[in-house]
Amino acid sequence: MLKSSLGFALVLFSVSSHADCWVVGNLHGMAASKSNSYRFSEDAFSGQTFQIHAEKDHSSVVGSDLNFIGLNRKSVIGTYFEDPRRSVETWNVSDDGKKVFYTMTRTGFSDDLDGTKSFVGDVLGKC
């Protein structure tokens, strides 16, 4: 009886530890870049979709070169550092699973790329 209870608990734990995968798109919001004197203006990822794989040890965003860690099943943080280049991204799926929130800060790249972005988009489905 103890072995079967332990086996059931292990199966339950392994199922709950799998990554969640979210397909997101329609991201739009505001951005400020060095080339625009850090003045905010409207910006978007036109026609692009992303896959967010949220898992504590093996998180990723398909199409990104950053190294990601998962905070939970709906939030990941990505970082990149190669002196002098630094970049940080956050991706968060809303509690109701309908919206995605994206932030990015980048410096040390070029006047057009250095700056910040804050976007809101739609969760299009699960992977």
C-alpha positions in Angstrom: 0.0 0.0 0.0 2.8 2.4 0.9 4.6 1.6 -2.4 1.5 2.3 -4.5 0.8 5.6 -2.6 4.4 6.7 -3.1 4.2 5.7 -6.8 1.0 7.8 -7.2 2.6 10.8 -5.5 5.6 10.6 -7.8 3.4 10.4 -10.9 1.3 13.4 -9.6 4.5 15.4 -8.9 6.0 14.6 -12.3 2.8 15.7 -14.1 2.6 18.9 -12.2 6.3 19.8 -12.8 6.0 19.8 -16.7 6.4 23.1 -18.5 3.5 25.1 -19.6 3.7 26.4 -23.2 1.9 29.5 -24.4 1.5 30.8 -27.9 1.3 34.6 -27.8 1.0 37.4 -30.3 -0.5 40.8 -31.2 2.0 42.5 -28.9 1.8 46.3 -28.9 2.7 49.1 -26.5 5.4 51.7 -25.9 9.1 51.8 -26.5 11.9 54.3 -25.9 15.2 54.1 -27.6 18.5 56.0 -27.4 18.2 57.1 -31.0 14.9 58.8 -30.2 16.3 60.5 -27.0 14.5 57.9 -24.9 11.1 59.5 -25.7 8.3 57.0 -25.6 6.4 56.1 -28.8 4.0 53.4 -29.9 5.6 50.2 -31.1 4.6 46.6 -31.8 5.8 43.2 -32.9 3.8 43.2 -36.1 2.6 39.8 -37.2 5.0 37.9 -34.9 4.0 35.1 -32.6 6.1 33.6 -29.8 6.1 30.4 -27.8 6.8 30.8 -24.1 7.9 27.6 -22.4 7.6 28.2 -18.7 9.4 25.7 -16.5 11.8 26.4 -13.5 14.9 24.9 -15.0 14.3 24.7 -18.7 12.4 27.8 -19.8 12.7 29.4 -23.2 11.0 31.8 -25.6 11.2 30.4 -29.2 13.0 33.0 -31.3 15.0 34.5 -28.5 18.7 34.1 -27.8 18.4 35.0 -24.1 18.9 32.5 -21.2 15.6 32.1 -19.5 14.5 31.0 -16.0 11.0 30.2 -15.0 9.4 31.9 -12.0 6.3 29.8 -12.3 4.1 28.2 -15.0 3.2 31.7 -16.4 6.3 33.8 -15.9 9.8 33.7 -17.3 12.8 36.1 -17.2 15.5 36.1 -19.8 19.0 37.6 -19.5 21.9 38.2 -21.8 25.3 39.6 -20.9 28.4 39.9 -23.1 30.2 43.1 -22.0 29.2 45.8 -22.9 25.9 44.3 -24.1 23.2 43.6 -21.6 19.6 42.7 -22.0 16.7 41.6 -19.7 13.2 40.5 -20.8 10.2 39.4 -18.8 7.2 37.5 -20.1 4.1 37.1 -17.9 0.8 35.4 -18.8 -2.2 36.9 -17.0 -4.0 34.9 -14.3 -7.0 34.3 -16.6 -4.6 33.1 -19.4 -5.9 35.6 -21.9 -3.2 38.3 -22.0 0.6 38.4 -22.1 2.8 41.2 -20.7 6.3 41.7 -22.1 9.1 44.0 -21.0 12.6 44.5 -22.3 15.6 46.6 -21.4 18.7 46.6 -23.5 22.0 48.6 -23.4 25.4 48.4 -25.1 24.1 47.4 -28.5 23.4 50.4 -30.8 21.5 53.6 -30.6 18.5 52.0 -32.4 18.5 48.9 -30.1 19.4 50.4 -26.7 16.3 51.3 -24.7 13.1 49.8 -23.2 9.8 48.3 -24.3 6.6 47.5 -22.6 3.9 45.5 -24.5 0.6 43.8 -24.0 -0.6 41.0 -26.2 -2.9 38.1 -26.6 -2.6 34.5 -25.6 -3.5 32.7 -28.8 -3.4 29.2 -27.3 -1.3 26.6 -25.7 1.6 24.8 -27.5 
